[in-house]
Amino acid sequence: MYGFYRKAANVWYYGILLTSILLLSACTEQAPSSPQETQVIPAESITEFQLDETTISQIHEAIQSGQITAVSLVRQYLHRIKAYNGTCVAQPDGILGHVTPIANAGQINALSTLNLRPGNREEYGFDERKARSLTDSEDTDPAMPDALEVAAELDRHFRETGELIGPLHGVVIAVKDQYDTFDMRTTAGADVAYANDRPPDDASFIKRLREAGAIIIAKSNLGEYASPMARSSFGGTFCNPYDTTRYPGGSSGGSGSSVGANLVTCAIAEETGASIRTPARHNSLVGIAPTQELVTRDGMIGAGVHTRTGPICRTVEDAARILDVIAGYDPKDEYTAFSVGRMPDEPYPSYANENHLDGVRIGVVRELMDRTLFSEADGPAIGLIEEAIEDLKGIGATMVDPGEGGALLQECLNRTTPYHNAAAYIEKFPEEFPEGSDHVSTLIDMTVASGSGPVLTLRDIGGVSADGVGRYYLERYLRERSDAEVQTIDDLINKATFFEQPDFAPPANRKEALEKLKSAQTIDTDARMRNRFGFQQNIMHCMGVLELDALVYPTGNVHAPVLGQPYEPNVNRRNGGSSWNFFGREGFPIITVPAGFTTEVYDRIRDADTDDRTRLIGPVPAKLPIGIDFVARPFDEPTLLKIASAYENATRHRQPPPGFGPLPE
């Protein structure tokens, strides 16, 4: 399939392709005609196709039974994008000026660039800002077929062979605008004057998606340069479909909200801290943040030591289908060498159809659920996860739960952290380690006494940064892209426009962030990698001691905040604007699954009369999605998929947003 996208394709091939597209334009709404095609699915098993909440298997069944074609499917999604992807905030001074939320806006602005040639884009009434390139206004290169042309080629293949071209045939996907797509502009949400806003080639995993038959319909909006906000200078502000005044998750919020509102089948997101799982939980979705070394980071603006690529879908099985295509070794990303010899025996989707968890032991990480450590804002999410623990028991799981106020891993950590996290002990407890004293003996005493003295909790370990890594990866990307106008971080600063709204949380000056990034003069990953090894060693050892297959806790304790209002303060390492990131940042695979909805929440607002100039109000009636995280050992995604699918099948918490329902016929 990827040969179809090669820029060096011969003229004869594309003559045949364009002829088939013209022929298909007259019959794309008709069922396939050959007996081989119409007999793939028995008639008695066919149900009427519904676009909203559709799954990959339902799309394939509908194509094989003749109910839809890939072209008609893309057209249906385009109608939904046209209906629901408009501006969702008031912006009287334009996209770069001050914005304020709009209740019940009926729009989410999740997709910033559409994979349509000018004629097709104009047919649907999308403005030039949605063009797939602003530097190539004619956009006539036959080696760059748009989404409708790709769909037509899939239909031709199916008509002629009676077979799907690959496991993602016809699956309509949005890709976070942090990843290279050679046919669409790629700027990480920035409004930068590239000579060519299209990169020279696809990211490696994008090639795999295309070869599997996926249709890349759009680039999704994001927090500019993957920042944890719901805004970018090019794409503007994006909103939560469950409440358009609220945060949809960052930085991959466009990916999450586009799936949540059924603008696409699935989306690709990126997670440095929690940017796959946060938008997934805020949009009642499934998100997989895989083992660090499982999916390539090639072709990514702003990669890092702990960035991960993963899918967001509406079901566990669909997320597993996407993961199955993009996972595995890529010679362009040395990290993926760790995946060699560690891939599962069966495809990932084969693990995603469980109903019972007999014999599975899951540890409840109460360290992240202690109400006394946080605020009233954490209560609704913690309560729903406590209900989920009972649901897991009901389907056979053995829950290893220290109980409210307990600490699942503390006793084990007391025996391992004095060695693996010695520097953290010395820094946090200087009175125990005076200068010139025998630190080794003190650490041995702490290990042998196991908790009798000062201890490090789970919330005290991890999170070490790596100096210079951000600059290294960004400038390396720019050199490899080799654009004639944008070659350095200075170019990103000087040849761009930026939005500035100091009261838009978090502080939103992306120009200052780039200036800080470029100031690094050296690179040091040693402490970061040592800490990661120690963290993994600690957690895997504790899981072994407790005989655990997985861990569970709230994806995030705090619900989606109001756009522009302050996030909850970071308390006891709880990030008030994001999700828990201890395990993900250190390479563990995590899956988040819908765990229900709040009925009321506590919101933080600005208040000049308080010490920190904010205060908590509530309870406020609000039905907002909450997610549950499951964590397994590195490369044990099969266990995660088994647990997540069993929980999903038992609870069925996913609900589409009520304001973004089916369109009239």
C-alpha positions, -999 to 999 in steps of 0.1 A, spaced: 0 0 0 28 25 8 40 23 -28 8 41 -36 22 71 -17 57 72 -32 66 105 -47 87 87 -73 57 68 -86 56 63 -124 31 81 -146 14 49 -159 4 38 -124 -11 72 -115 -29 73 -148 -46 41 -139 -53 54 -104 -68 86 -115 -90 68 -141 -103 45 -113 -110 75 -91 -131 91 -119 -150 59 -124 -156 55 -87 -170 90 -83 -202 78 -101 -207 47 -81 -193 52 -46 -227 49 -29 -235 16 -46 -228 -19 -32 -200 -40 -47 -213 -61 -76 -192 -93 -78 -205 -124 -60 -171 -128 -42 -176 -94 -26 -213 -96 -16 -210 -131 0 -182 -122 25 -207 -116 53 -238 -137 57 -269 -116 53 -285 -127 85 -255 -113 105 -257 -78 90 -269 -49 110 -276 -15 97 -245 6 97 -244 36 121 -215 60 119 -217 72 155 -198 50 179 -189 26 151 -159 2 156 -133 -10 132 -150 -45 130 -183 -28 122 -167 -7 95 -152 -39 79 -185 -57 82 -203 -28 65 -178 -27 37 -178 -64 31 -216 -66 31 -219 -37 7 -236 -13 30 -209 13 27 -178 21 7 -146 37 20 -155 68 0 -190 70 15 -176 65 50 -151 94 45 -179 116 32 -200 108 63 -171 118 86 -166 150 66 -202 160 71 -197 155 109 -165 175 108 -183 203 89 -211 203 115 -191 201 147 -155 212 141 -160 250 141 -147 276 166 -158 268 201 -148 300 220 -154 337 217 -124 354 202 -133 390 193 -97 399 186 -90 369 164 -73 335 169 -42 351 187 -62 374 210 -81 369 243 -106 340 243 -135 331 266 -155 299 268 -189 294 253 -214 271 270 -231 246 247 -211 259 217 -219 228 196 -183 230 182 -150 216 194 -123 228 169 -105 195 173 -90 191 138 -67 218 124 -58 206 90 -79 184 66 -65 160 41 -84 174 11 -74 189 -21 -87 224 -28 -117 213 -48 -128 187 -23 -122 211 6 -143 238 -11 -171 213 -19 -176 209 18 -173 246 26 -140 244 46 -120 276 46 -84 279 34 -71 277 70 -81 240 69 -61 234 36 -36 206 39 -9 230 28 -6 267 29 26 268 9 12 248 -20 -21 264 -29 -25 244 -61 -19 210 -44 -21 190 -76 8 165 -71 -7 131 -80 18 114 -56 -2 130 -28 -37 116 -30 -61 131 -5 -85 112 19 -112 108 -7 -87 96 -34 -72 71 -9 -107 58 -1 -114 54 -38 -83 33 -42 -93 11 -13 -127 7 -29 -111 -3 -62 -90 -29 -45 -120 -44 -27 -141 -45 -59 -114 -62 -78 -102 -87 -52 -131 -90 -27 -105 -86 1 -96 -58 25 -62 -43 18 -51 -46 54 -62 -47 90 -71 -10 91 -89 -9 57 -111 22 56 -104 32 92 -105 70 94 -78 84 116 -67 118 128 -30 123 137 -17 148 163 1 176 144 33 166 162 40 138 137 52 141 101 27 134 73 43 141 39 9 152 24 -2 176 51 13 205 69 31 196 101 41 224 126 31 211 161 4 237 161 27 266 155 21 294 130 55 294 115 65 305 80 81 274 66 92 274 30 73 241 27 49 234 55 49 197 45 78 176 58 97 155 32 83 122 43 60 103 67 69 94 103 77 56 103 45 46 121 24 67 97 38 46 68 26 15 87 -9 29 92 -12 37 55 1 3 44 -25 -13 67 -53 6 48 -59 35 72 -72 68 58 -55 98 74 -82 124 72 -68 152 94 -41 166 117 -56 171 151 -51 203 171 -28 203 201 -13 223 228 13 242 208 46 223 208 29 196 229 24 220 259 -3 210 284 -30 235 273 -60 235 249 -47 260 224 -23 266 195 -13 296 175 -23 280 142 -52 258 152 -67 280 179 -85 269 211 -102 235 213 -130 223 236 -144 194 255 -175 179 238 -190 170 271 -189 206 282 -175 231 257 -165 255 285 -140 229 297 -105 215 290 -105 186 266 -71 173 277 -36 183 267 -15 183 248 -33 158 226 -67 172 233 -76 175 196 -70 138 191 -91 129 221 -120 152 215 -122 143 177 -127 106 187 -150 115 216 -173 134 193 -172 108 165 -154 130 140 -130 101 133 -127 64 141 -95 66 161 -67 91 166 -30 91 173 -17 109 203 16 115 220 24 113 257 54 129 275 36 131 309 0 120 304 -10 134 270 -25 102 257 -44 93 288 -56 128 299 -76 135 267 -88 99 267 -103 102 302 -117 137 295 -135 123 265 -147 89 278 -123 70 257 -97 43 257 -61 54 254 -29 32 253 4 47 264 26 18 254 59 6 268 84 34 260 104 13 235 74 -3 217 64 23 192 88 45 172 93 82 178 106 88 142 92 119 125 81 137 156 85 173 165 99 175 200 106 139 209 122 132 242 136 106 266 101 96 278 78 104 249 55 77 237 32 73 207 -2 56 211 -38 53 200 -70 68 213 -102 49 204 -137 43 218 -131 6 226 -102 -15 239 -103 -37 209 -100 -8 184 -70 6 204 -54 -28 203 -59 -30 165 -41 3 160 -13 -7 184 -8 -39 165 0 -20 133 23 6 148 43 -15 174 77 -30 168 113 -23 159 121 7 137 158 12 127 151 50 128 145 49 166 171 31 186 148 28 216 127 3 197 156 -22 197 144 -32 231 112 -46 215 131 -72 195 122 -106 209 97 -92 233 66 -89 211 36 -111 220 30 -145 204 -4 -134 191 -17 -101 177 -27 -76 203 -64 -77 194 -66 -113 203 -61 -103 240 -88 -77 239 -119 -98 243 -120 -110 279 -150 -112 302 -135 -127 333 -104 -121 353 -102 -153 374 -67 -157 388 -56 -121 379 -41 -101 408 -44 -63 407 -28 -40 432 -47 -8 442 -23 21 444 -38 39 473 -9 62 474 -26 81 446 -61 79 461 -56 93 497 -82 120 501 -63 135 530 -34 143 508 -53 163 482 -85 184 481 -122 182 477 -117 183 439 -102 148 440 -132 132 457 -155 124 428 -128 106 407 -115 86 437 -151 76 445 -157 62 410 -125 42 411 -135 27 445 -167 16 427 -145 2 399 -125 -19 424 -158 -36 433 -166 -41 396 -132 -58 391 -139 -81 421 -172 -90 405 -155 -103 373 -131 -125 393 -100 -103 399 -82 -106 432 -77 -71 444 -47 -65 466 -59 -34 484 -43 -18 515 -76 1 521 -83 37 524 -53 57 537 -30 27 530 0 24 508 3 -6 485 40 -3 477 55 14 507 68 -16 527 85 -30 496 99 4 487 114 9 521 138 -20 513 148 -9 478 148 28 476 178 35 500 200 19 473 182 27 440 173 62 451 201 71 474 206 106 460 169 114 466 173 103 503 204 125 507 187 155 492 154 152 510 168 143 544 200 163 548 199 160 586 203 123 583 233 127 560 256 155 573 286 164 552 315 141 559 295 114 575 293 77 564 263 79 541 267 42 531 262 30 566 232 52 571 216 39 539 223 3 550 206 11 584 175 24 565 174 -7 544 177 -32 573 154 -13 596 130 -10 566 108 20 574 118 28 609 134 61 599 127 87 571 112 71 540 106 80 504 70 74 492 60 65 456 53 102 451 89 111 460 107 90 434 108 95 396 104 127 377 141 135 371 146 157 340 174 155 314 192 188 306 194 197 270 172 169 257 144 192 245 168 214 224 187 183 211 156 166 197 139 197 183 170 210 165 178 175 152 143 173 138 147 207 121 180 197 105 166 165 92 136 183 78 159 207 60 134 234 53 148 264 34 134 289 58 132 272 92 164 255 104 169 265 140 149 273 171 157 310 165 138 306 132 108 291 150 109 322 172 115 349 147 94 336 118 62 328 138 32 345 153 22 336 189 -9 340 210 -5 357 244 -31 354 271 -15 355 305 -46 343 323 -51 313 300 -39 283 321 -12 272 321 8 304 313 7 305 276 37 323 263 52 297 238 78 322 226 94 323 261 92 285 263 112 282 230 138 308 242 143 288 274 146 256 254 174 270 232 194 283 262 206 248 270 243 244 261 249 208 271 231 175 273 230 151 302 207 121 302 227 101 327 207 110 358 174 106 339 183 71 327 197 60 360 165 71 378 144 53 352 162 21 357 159 24 395 122 32 393 115 2 371 136 -20 393 117 -8 424 82 -12 409 88 -46 392 103 -60 424 74 -48 444 49 -63 419 69 -96 423 68 -95 461 30 -89 460 25 -113 431 7 -87 411 -1 -88 374 -11 -52 372 -17 -20 392 -48 2 392 -56 38 402 -75 69 388 -61 81 355 -63 115 371 -79 127 403 -91 160 390 -119 165 364 -116 187 334 -112 223 345 -129 253 329 -110 268 300 -88 297 310 -94 291 348 -65 280 370 -57 243 374 -57 227 407 -24 233 425 2 205 423 -2 189 457 19 158 468 30 153 432 -6 153 420 -7 174 388 -39 194 390 -41 199 352 -32 165 340 -31 128 350 -8 107 372 25 102 353 48 83 376 46 50 358 43 62 322 73 86 324 95 57 335 84 35 306 56 13 320 27 6 296 -6 20 308 -42 18 294 -70 41 305 -106 30 302 -139 50 309 -148 46 346 -181 66 346 -192 102 350 -193 127 379 -225 142 390 -210 172 407 -175 187 409 -154 214 426 -139 240 404 -110 263 410 -115 300 401 -95 332 404 -99 353 435 -77 383 441 -86 383 478 -70 350 487 -33 343 494 -28 323 462 -53 343 443 -76 313 437 -102 294 455 -123 262 452 -160 265 446 -187 238 446 -201 214 445 -211 223 409 -235 200 390 -215 185 362 -215 152 342 -179 147 332 -160 116 322 -135 99 346 -109 73 336 -92 43 353 -56 34 347 -42 -1 345 -4 -6 346 16 -37 337 53 -46 334 71 -33 303 61 -51 272 32 -68 289 5 -50 269 -14 -84 265 -22 -84 302 -34 -48 301 -56 -56 272 -71 -86 289 -79 -66 321 -91 -35 303 -114 -54 279 -129 -74 308 -136 -43 328 -150 -25 297 -173 -55 289 -186 -56 325 -193 -19 329 -198 -2 295 -192 33 309 -185 49 275 -212 74 265 -211 97 235 -214 135 243 -251 144 241 -246 176 222 -228 159 193 -253 133 181 -261 118 147 -267 143 119 -301 144 101 -302 121 70 
